[in-house]
C-alpha cells in the first residue's frame, strides 16, 4: 500500500488490524518521508533504529493477539517531554546534550499502549513563542505556502514542530504542550486538529516546565477522532504530579459522533476584536450556521475580563518561568560556560545558554516578583485570573460550550513579527483565557483563506468536559469538510 504516511491515525489502526500492512512498513514509510523533509526542520532528533525495533515488537504482539489502543502507530514527541535515553533539549542550548534517565508520564503512557517513537520535534525554546522562531536549532518551516509567492511561513508555536510534522505527513500524531495557546494556534496555522485538555487531565511529570500553573499536554493530529484516540492514551491520574486530577478517562472517540441536538453554544461578544480579518469573521459565522444545522441553540455570552487576559498571562507566565528556569545554572547538567568565579560562571552560562525571548521573559518575571512590585503586578494579575475563571463559570451557566476563532490571522511569514514581541504576543489573544481558567479547548480546521492558508475554529468546554469539545469539534469537522493538504514543495 502506497502513501502510508498520508493515512489518519484511525485509518492506520484499521489497516494494521486488517493486516493490510505491518507496523514496520508504516514506520518505515514515515522515516522515508522524514528523510526528505529536512528543510522543514521539524525534527531535532530522529530515532530510526528505536522506531523500527518498537514497530517489530508491535508486529509480534499483534501476531499473538495482544495489542494496545495505539499499537504500531508512529508518533513524534515534542522535545519538551523527557524520553529515557534520548536527548531532550526543550529547544534550548542550555540543556546541551542532556539525556534523561527517565520517561515522562505522557510518553510512557503512549509506549504502554503500543505507540512507536519516530523522534523529538522542534519547538520554541522552553515553549516560549507563537511562531517557532525562538528555537536554538533554527525555525520550523510551515509545510503550507500561500497561493502566490514562495515566502516561508511560520507553523505557529510553541509546538510548531509537532504541527508541521503532522501536516507534512512526518508522523501520524504528535505530543504537544499548551501554556497560552501552543497546541491550538499551531494547529490552526497548519490545518491540523489540536486539543488542550483540562488542566490536570494529563500528567506534567517529565515535561520541562515553563509556567507550572498553565502548562498542559495534549495531541496534534489530522482529525478530531485521531485527537480523541491519542488523548485517551495520554490522560490519567499520576501520583508523581500533585496537580494531576483523579478523574476517570472517558472514551473520547465515542463522543466525536454524538448528537448535538439541544446543546447551547455560547458566542462571546468580547472575541469580536477590532481589525479582525473578514475571512475569520466569515468562518466564525459559518461555524455558527453549521452548529445551528446540527440542532444547537446559539446564545450570546459575555466574558467581560477578556481584555485583561493577555496582560495577566504575560505577568503570571514569566513569573513562573523565572522561578522554574532558575535551576539551569550549569552546575549539575547541561551547558556550562566557565567564568573566573562562581558568579561569572552563572552569568556566562545563563547569558549564552538562553535565547533572547527566554531571557526577556525571565527578566519580566523577576521584575514582577521583586519587592515593591509583587503586589502591584503579580498579585493583581492573579486576581484578574480569578475574575476570568468566574466569567467562564457565569457563561457556562447559560451554555454548554463556546465557539470562537482560534487565532486572529492565518500563518504569517518567518521574521514578519519576530522583532515586535507585542505583535507576536497578540497571536494568543483567543487562546490564553482557557489556560488561565484551566479549561479544555480544541482547534479544528474550518476553511482556507484567500491566500490558500488554513484557518481554525476553537471550541472551549467546561472543566473535564472534553467530550463536548470532541462532539462539537467533530460536527464542525464534518460540516466544514476540510480535506486540503499542503502542496509538497520541500
C-alpha positions as CSV (number, residue, x, y, z in Angstrom):
1,X,0.0,0.0,0.0
2,X,1.5,3.4,-1.0
3,X,1.4,6.7,0.8
4,X,1.1,5.1,4.3
5,X,2.2,8.4,5.8
6,X,-1.0,10.1,4.5
7,X,-3.4,8.0,6.5
8,X,-5.2,9.3,9.5
9,X,-4.3,7.6,12.8
10,X,-7.7,5.8,12.9
11,X,-7.3,4.6,9.3
12,X,-3.8,3.3,10.2
13,X,-5.2,1.4,13.2
14,X,-7.8,-0.2,11.0
15,X,-5.2,-1.1,8.4
16,X,-3.0,-2.7,11.0
17,X,-5.9,-4.7,12.4
18,X,-6.8,-5.9,8.9
19,X,-3.2,-6.8,8.3
20,X,-3.1,-4.6,5.2
21,X,0.4,-3.6,6.3
22,X,2.7,-4.0,9.2
23,X,3.8,-1.5,11.8
24,X,7.4,-1.8,10.4
25,X,6.1,-0.8,6.9
26,X,4.1,2.0,8.4
27,X,7.0,3.2,10.4
28,X,9.5,2.9,7.5
29,X,7.1,5.0,5.3
30,X,7.3,7.8,7.9
31,X,11.1,7.5,8.3
32,X,11.4,7.8,4.5
33,X,9.2,10.9,4.5
34,X,11.2,12.4,7.3
35,X,14.5,11.8,5.3
36,X,13.2,14.0,2.5
37,X,11.9,16.8,4.7
38,X,15.0,18.3,6.4
39,X,14.2,21.7,5.1
40,X,11.1,21.9,7.3
41,X,13.4,21.5,10.4
42,X,10.6,19.7,12.3
43,X,12.7,17.0,13.9
44,X,15.6,17.7,16.2
45,X,16.4,14.0,16.8
46,X,15.4,11.0,14.7
47,X,15.3,7.7,16.4
48,X,15.1,5.4,13.4
49,X,16.6,2.2,14.9
50,X,14.5,2.6,18.1
51,X,11.4,3.2,16.0
52,X,11.9,0.1,13.9
53,X,12.6,-2.0,17.0
54,X,9.4,-0.7,18.6
55,X,7.5,-1.4,15.3
56,X,8.8,-5.0,15.2
57,X,7.8,-5.5,18.8
58,X,4.3,-4.2,17.9
59,X,4.0,-6.6,15.0
60,X,5.0,-9.5,17.3
61,X,2.3,-8.5,19.8
62,X,-0.3,-8.3,17.0
63,X,0.6,-11.7,15.8
64,X,-0.1,-13.0,19.3
65,X,-3.4,-11.1,19.5
66,X,-2.1,-8.8,22.3
67,X,-2.4,-5.2,21.1
68,X,-2.8,-1.9,22.8
69,X,-5.0,1.1,21.8
70,X,-2.1,2.7,19.8
71,X,-0.2,-0.5,18.8
72,X,2.1,0.1,15.9
73,X,1.3,3.8,15.4
74,X,4.4,6.1,14.7
75,X,4.3,9.3,16.7
76,X,6.5,12.4,17.1
77,X,7.3,13.7,20.5
78,X,7.8,17.4,21.3
79,X,11.2,18.0,22.7
80,X,9.8,19.2,25.9
81,X,8.9,15.6,27.0
82,X,11.7,13.7,28.7
83,X,12.5,10.5,26.8
84,X,14.6,7.9,28.6
85,X,18.0,7.6,26.8
86,X,17.1,10.1,24.0
87,X,18.4,13.6,24.1
88,X,15.9,16.3,25.3
89,X,16.7,19.9,24.8
90,X,13.5,21.9,25.2
91,X,14.7,23.8,22.1
92,X,17.5,25.4,24.1
93,X,21.3,25.4,24.2
94,X,21.4,25.4,27.9
95,X,20.4,21.8,28.3
96,X,23.2,20.8,26.0
97,X,23.2,17.0,25.3
98,X,21.0,16.2,28.3
99,X,19.8,12.7,28.1
100,X,17.1,11.9,30.6
101,X,17.4,8.7,32.7
102,X,13.6,8.6,33.0
103,X,10.5,8.9,30.8
104,X,7.7,11.5,31.1
105,X,4.4,10.0,32.2
106,X,2.6,11.1,29.0
107,X,5.2,9.4,26.6
108,X,5.3,6.4,28.9
109,X,1.5,6.0,28.6
110,X,1.9,6.1,24.8
111,X,4.6,3.4,24.8
112,X,2.4,1.4,27.2
113,X,-0.3,1.5,24.6
114,X,2.0,0.3,21.9
115,X,3.0,3.5,20.1
116,X,6.2,3.9,18.2
117,X,8.6,6.9,18.6
118,X,10.0,8.4,15.4
119,X,12.0,11.2,17.1
120,X,11.9,14.5,19.0
121,X,10.2,17.5,17.5
122,X,11.5,21.1,17.3
123,X,9.8,23.9,19.4
124,X,10.2,27.4,20.6
125,X,12.8,27.4,23.4
126,X,11.2,26.3,26.7
127,X,7.9,26.6,24.9
128,X,8.1,30.4,24.8
129,X,6.8,31.7,21.5
130,X,4.0,31.8,19.0
131,X,5.9,31.1,15.8
132,X,8.7,28.5,16.4
133,X,11.3,31.1,15.6
134,X,12.8,31.0,19.1
135,X,14.3,27.6,18.9
136,X,18.1,27.4,19.4
137,X,18.1,25.0,16.5
138,X,16.5,27.3,13.9
139,X,12.9,27.9,13.0
140,X,10.5,25.3,11.8
141,X,9.0,26.0,8.4
142,X,5.3,25.6,7.8
143,X,4.6,23.0,5.0
144,X,1.8,25.3,3.8
145,X,2.5,28.1,1.4
146,X,0.3,30.9,0.1
147,X,-1.0,30.6,-3.5
148,X,1.2,33.5,-4.6
149,X,4.9,33.7,-3.9
150,X,7.3,31.3,-2.2
151,X,7.7,33.0,1.2
152,X,8.4,30.6,4.0
153,X,5.7,30.8,6.7
154,X,5.8,30.0,10.5
155,X,3.9,27.0,11.7
156,X,2.9,28.7,14.9
157,X,4.3,28.0,18.3
158,X,5.5,26.8,20.6
159,X,4.5,23.3,19.2
160,X,5.5,24.2,15.7
161,X,7.5,21.1,15.0
162,X,4.6,18.9,16.1
163,X,2.1,20.7,13.9
164,X,4.4,20.9,10.9
165,X,5.3,17.2,11.2
166,X,1.6,16.1,11.3
167,X,0.6,18.4,8.4
168,X,3.5,17.2,6.3
169,X,2.9,13.5,6.9
170,X,6.0,13.0,9.0
171,X,4.1,11.3,11.8
172,X,0.5,10.1,12.4
173,X,0.2,12.3,15.5
174,X,2.4,14.3,17.9
175,X,2.5,15.2,21.5
176,X,2.4,18.9,22.2
177,X,2.0,21.3,25.1
178,X,-0.1,24.4,25.6
179,X,0.6,27.2,28.1
180,X,-1.2,30.0,26.3
181,X,-2.2,28.5,23.0
182,X,0.8,26.5,22.0
183,X,-1.3,23.5,20.8
184,X,-4.3,25.3,19.3
185,X,-2.6,28.1,17.4
186,X,-0.1,25.9,15.6
187,X,-3.0,23.5,14.7
188,X,-4.9,26.5,13.2
189,X,-1.8,27.6,11.2
190,X,-1.2,24.1,9.7
191,X,-4.7,22.8,9.0
192,X,-4.5,20.2,11.8
193,X,-6.5,19.4,15.0
194,X,-5.1,20.3,18.4
195,X,-6.7,19.9,21.8
196,X,-5.6,21.4,25.1
197,X,-7.4,19.3,27.8
198,X,-8.5,20.4,31.2
199,X,-5.5,21.4,33.5
200,X,-4.5,18.2,35.3
201,X,-6.0,15.8,32.8
202,X,-2.5,14.9,31.5
203,X,0.4,14.5,33.9
204,X,3.1,17.1,33.8
205,X,5.7,14.7,35.2
206,X,8.8,14.6,33.0
207,X,7.7,17.7,30.9
208,X,10.2,20.5,31.1
209,X,8.4,23.3,33.0
210,X,7.6,26.7,31.6
211,X,4.7,28.0,33.7
212,X,3.6,25.2,36.0
213,X,0.0,26.5,36.7
214,X,-0.7,26.9,33.0
215,X,1.2,24.1,31.2
216,X,-0.8,21.2,29.9
217,X,0.0,18.4,27.4
218,X,-2.2,17.4,24.5
219,X,-2.1,15.9,21.0
220,X,-1.9,17.4,17.5
221,X,-3.4,15.1,14.8
222,X,-5.1,15.2,11.4
223,X,-8.6,14.6,12.6
224,X,-10.8,15.1,15.6
225,X,-11.2,11.3,16.1
226,X,-7.4,10.9,16.0
227,X,-7.0,13.5,18.7
228,X,-9.6,11.7,20.8
229,X,-7.9,8.4,20.4
230,X,-4.5,9.9,21.3
231,X,-5.7,12.0,24.2
232,X,-7.2,8.9,25.9
233,X,-3.8,7.2,26.0
234,X,-2.1,10.4,27.2
235,X,-4.5,11.1,30.0
236,X,-4.9,9.6,33.5
237,X,-4.1,10.3,37.2
238,X,-0.4,10.3,38.1
239,X,0.7,10.4,41.7
240,X,4.1,11.9,40.6
241,X,2.2,15.1,39.6
242,X,0.5,16.9,42.5
243,X,-1.8,18.7,40.1
244,X,-2.9,15.5,38.3
245,X,-6.7,15.0,38.6
246,X,-8.2,11.8,40.0
247,X,-10.8,11.6,37.3
248,X,-12.0,8.8,35.1
249,X,-10.8,9.0,31.4
250,X,-13.8,8.6,29.2
251,X,-13.9,7.1,25.7
252,X,-13.3,10.4,23.9
253,X,-13.6,8.9,20.4
254,X,-17.2,7.8,21.1
255,X,-18.1,11.4,21.8
256,X,-16.9,12.6,18.3
257,X,-20.1,11.4,16.6
258,X,-22.5,12.3,19.5
259,X,-25.7,14.3,18.6
260,X,-25.6,18.0,19.4
261,X,-29.3,18.4,19.4
262,X,-30.4,20.7,22.3
263,X,-26.8,21.9,23.1
264,X,-26.5,25.6,23.8
265,X,-23.3,27.1,22.2
266,X,-22.1,30.4,23.6
267,X,-20.6,33.2,21.4
268,X,-18.5,35.6,23.5
269,X,-19.0,39.1,22.3
270,X,-15.6,40.2,23.6
271,X,-13.9,38.0,21.0
272,X,-15.1,40.3,18.2
273,X,-11.8,42.3,18.3
274,X,-11.1,45.4,16.3
275,X,-9.3,44.7,13.0
276,X,-10.3,41.1,12.8
277,X,-9.9,39.9,9.2
278,X,-13.2,39.4,7.3
279,X,-12.2,35.8,6.5
280,X,-12.1,35.0,10.2
281,X,-15.4,36.7,10.8
282,X,-16.8,34.6,8.0
283,X,-15.6,31.2,9.2
284,X,-16.9,32.1,12.7
285,X,-20.3,32.9,11.2
286,X,-20.2,29.7,9.1
287,X,-19.4,27.7,12.3
288,X,-22.5,29.1,14.0
289,X,-24.6,28.1,11.0
290,X,-23.1,24.6,10.9
291,X,-24.0,24.2,14.6
292,X,-27.5,25.5,14.2
293,X,-28.0,22.9,11.4
294,X,-26.9,20.3,14.0
295,X,-29.7,21.4,16.3
296,X,-27.7,23.7,18.6
297,X,-29.0,26.9,20.0
298,X,-26.6,29.8,19.7
299,X,-26.5,32.3,22.6
300,X,-24.6,35.5,23.1
301,X,-22.5,35.4,26.3
302,X,-20.1,37.9,27.9
303,X,-16.6,37.3,29.2
304,X,-16.0,40.9,30.4
305,X,-12.4,40.4,31.7
306,X,-11.1,39.0,28.4
307,X,-9.3,42.3,27.6
308,X,-7.2,41.8,30.7
309,X,-6.3,38.2,29.8
310,X,-3.1,38.8,27.8
311,X,-1.6,41.3,30.2
312,X,-2.4,38.9,33.1
313,X,-0.9,36.0,31.2
314,X,2.3,37.9,30.4
315,X,2.8,38.6,34.1
316,X,1.9,35.2,35.5
317,X,3.7,33.0,32.9
318,X,7.1,34.9,33.0
319,X,6.9,35.0,36.8
320,X,6.6,31.2,37.0
321,X,9.2,30.8,34.2
322,X,11.7,32.9,36.1
323,X,11.3,30.6,39.1
324,X,11.3,27.3,37.0
325,X,14.3,28.3,34.9
326,X,16.5,29.2,37.9
327,X,17.6,25.5,38.0
328,X,19.6,25.9,34.8
329,X,22.9,27.2,36.2
330,X,25.5,24.9,34.6
331,X,26.3,23.2,37.9
332,X,24.6,19.8,37.6
333,X,23.7,19.1,33.9
334,X,23.5,20.8,30.6
335,X,25.8,23.6,29.2
336,X,28.4,25.1,31.4
337,X,30.4,28.2,30.4
338,X,33.4,28.6,32.8
339,X,34.0,32.0,34.3
340,X,36.6,33.5,36.6
341,X,34.4,32.7,39.7
342,X,31.1,31.1,40.6
343,X,29.1,34.3,39.8
344,X,30.7,34.8,36.4
345,X,30.1,31.1,35.6
346,X,26.4,31.5,36.4
347,X,26.2,34.7,34.3
348,X,28.0,33.3,31.3
349,X,26.1,30.0,31.3
350,X,22.7,31.6,31.5
351,X,23.6,34.5,29.3
352,X,24.9,32.3,26.5
353,X,22.7,29.3,27.2
354,X,19.3,31.1,27.0
355,X,18.0,32.7,23.9
356,X,16.7,36.3,23.6
357,X,13.0,35.6,24.2
358,X,13.7,33.4,27.2
359,X,16.0,36.0,28.7
360,X,13.3,38.6,28.2
361,X,10.6,36.6,30.0
362,X,13.0,35.7,32.9
363,X,13.7,39.4,33.4
364,X,10.0,40.3,33.2
365,X,9.2,37.5,35.7
366,X,12.0,38.5,38.1
367,X,10.8,42.1,37.9
368,X,7.1,41.4,38.7
369,X,8.1,39.1,41.6
370,X,10.6,41.7,43.1
371,X,10.0,43.6,46.3
372,X,7.8,46.6,45.7
373,X,6.2,45.2,42.5
374,X,4.9,41.8,43.7
375,X,1.6,43.3,44.9
376,X,1.3,45.8,42.0
377,X,1.8,43.2,39.3
378,X,1.8,39.6,40.3
379,X,-1.0,39.6,42.9
380,X,-3.1,41.8,40.8
381,X,-2.7,39.5,37.8
382,X,-3.7,36.6,39.9
383,X,-6.9,38.5,40.9
384,X,-7.6,39.1,37.3
385,X,-7.1,35.4,36.6
386,X,-9.8,34.6,39.3
387,X,-12.2,37.0,37.6
388,X,-11.6,35.4,34.2
389,X,-12.4,32.0,35.7
390,X,-15.5,33.5,37.2
391,X,-16.5,34.9,33.8
392,X,-16.4,31.4,32.3
393,X,-18.4,30.0,35.2
394,X,-21.1,32.6,34.6
395,X,-21.1,32.0,30.8
396,X,-21.4,28.2,31.3
397,X,-24.5,28.8,33.4
398,X,-26.1,29.8,30.0
399,X,-24.4,27.4,27.6
400,X,-22.6,24.0,27.2
401,X,-19.5,25.2,25.2
402,X,-18.1,28.3,23.5
403,X,-17.3,28.8,19.8
404,X,-14.6,31.3,18.9
405,X,-11.9,31.7,16.2
406,X,-8.6,30.0,17.2
407,X,-6.2,32.7,16.0
408,X,-6.5,36.3,14.8
409,X,-4.8,35.5,11.5
410,X,-3.5,32.8,9.2
411,X,0.2,31.8,9.2
412,X,2.5,34.7,8.7
413,X,6.0,34.9,7.2
414,X,9.1,34.0,9.0
415,X,10.6,37.2,10.5
416,X,7.4,39.1,9.9
417,X,6.8,39.7,13.6
418,X,10.0,38.4,15.2
419,X,11.3,41.8,16.2
420,X,8.0,43.0,17.6
421,X,7.2,41.0,20.8
422,X,3.9,42.7,21.4
423,X,2.6,41.9,17.9
424,X,3.8,38.3,18.5
425,X,2.1,38.0,21.9
426,X,-1.3,39.1,20.3
427,X,-1.4,35.8,18.5
428,X,-2.5,34.3,21.8
429,X,-5.5,36.6,22.2
430,X,-8.2,33.9,21.7
431,X,-6.4,31.1,23.4
432,X,-4.9,32.3,26.7
433,X,-8.2,32.6,28.6
434,X,-8.7,28.8,28.5
435,X,-5.3,28.3,30.1
436,X,-5.9,30.9,32.8
437,X,-9.2,29.2,33.7
438,X,-7.8,25.6,33.2
439,X,-10.5,24.7,30.7
440,X,-10.3,22.4,27.6
441,X,-10.1,23.9,24.2
442,X,-9.9,22.3,20.7
443,X,-8.9,23.8,17.4
444,X,-10.5,22.4,14.2
445,X,-9.5,23.4,10.7
446,X,-12.5,25.1,9.1
447,X,-11.5,26.8,5.8
448,X,-8.7,28.2,3.6
449,X,-8.3,32.0,3.4
450,X,-7.9,33.9,0.1
451,X,-4.2,33.1,0.1
452,X,-5.0,29.3,0.4
453,X,-3.8,29.1,4.1
454,X,-5.8,27.2,6.8
455,X,-8.0,28.9,9.4
456,X,-9.3,27.2,12.5
457,X,-12.3,27.4,14.8
458,X,-12.0,26.9,18.6
459,X,-14.4,25.2,20.9
460,X,-13.9,25.9,24.7
461,X,-15.6,23.5,27.1
462,X,-16.3,23.2,30.8
463,X,-13.7,21.7,33.1
464,X,-13.3,17.9,32.5
465,X,-15.8,18.1,29.6
466,X,-13.5,17.3,26.7
467,X,-16.3,15.1,25.4
468,X,-18.5,18.1,24.4
469,X,-15.4,19.7,22.8
470,X,-14.9,16.5,20.7
471,X,-18.7,16.3,19.9
472,X,-18.8,19.9,18.7
473,X,-15.4,19.7,17.1
474,X,-16.5,16.5,15.2
475,X,-19.6,18.3,13.9
476,X,-17.6,21.3,12.7
477,X,-15.1,19.0,11.0
478,X,-17.9,17.1,9.1
479,X,-19.7,20.4,8.2
480,X,-16.5,22.1,7.0
481,X,-15.4,19.1,5.0
482,X,-11.8,20.4,5.3
483,X,-9.6,17.9,3.5
484,X,-7.0,20.3,2.0
485,X,-3.3,19.4,2.3
486,X,-0.2,21.4,1.7
487,X,1.3,21.1,-1.8
488,X,4.6,19.4,-1.4
489,X,7.4,21.8,-2.2
490,X,10.1,20.6,0.3
